[in-house]
Amino acid sequence: MAEFERLVLTGTPRERGIEHGERFAEEVAANVETYRERFAHEGVDIDALREQAAEYVEYVERESPDYAAEMRGIAEGSGVDLVDVTMLNVRWEVIYPAWKAQTEKANEPPRRARPPPGSRASPAGRASPTRRSTAVPASG
């Protein structure tokens, strides 16, 4: 089993993030790429996912300023965009809505084509019965 390198971080949240980002810049970038590939494999629109992750930046800053500062430090230290670092940290929060939307779309009942105007198709898509003449032949 591979061992993980242990890094003891000190300082402010931003300083810890910078040190983490600098020390593990390649790993952070590789992790972003791994998740992008996984999301793409699932058919998730990466641009839409990044937009959702970007919305979480403000939320994390408001709810947990130290956590946000550490993420910003990791982005700064690693050279990886803050939105991508955020995406890693909120990956489940942004992937589940995408999966839900995909599932709902895949499970939608097929839409029936509407008959062209003037056709003899009934609203249910079945051909209407033709009108039969009820005239009685004249005897002659």
Salt bridges, closest charged atoms under 4 A:
GLU5 OE1 - ARG23 NH2 2.32
GLU58 OE2 - ARG62 NH1 3.99
GLU61 OE2 - ARG72 NH2 2.32
GLU63 OE2 - ARG62 NE 3.39
GLU70 OE1 - ARG16 NH2 3.27
GLU76 OE2 - ARG14 NH2 2.90
ASP81 OD1 - ARG50 NH2 3.47
ASP84 OD1 - ARG36 NH2 3.03
ASP84 OD1 - ARG50 NE 2.85
GLU104 OE2 - LYS100 NZ 3.00
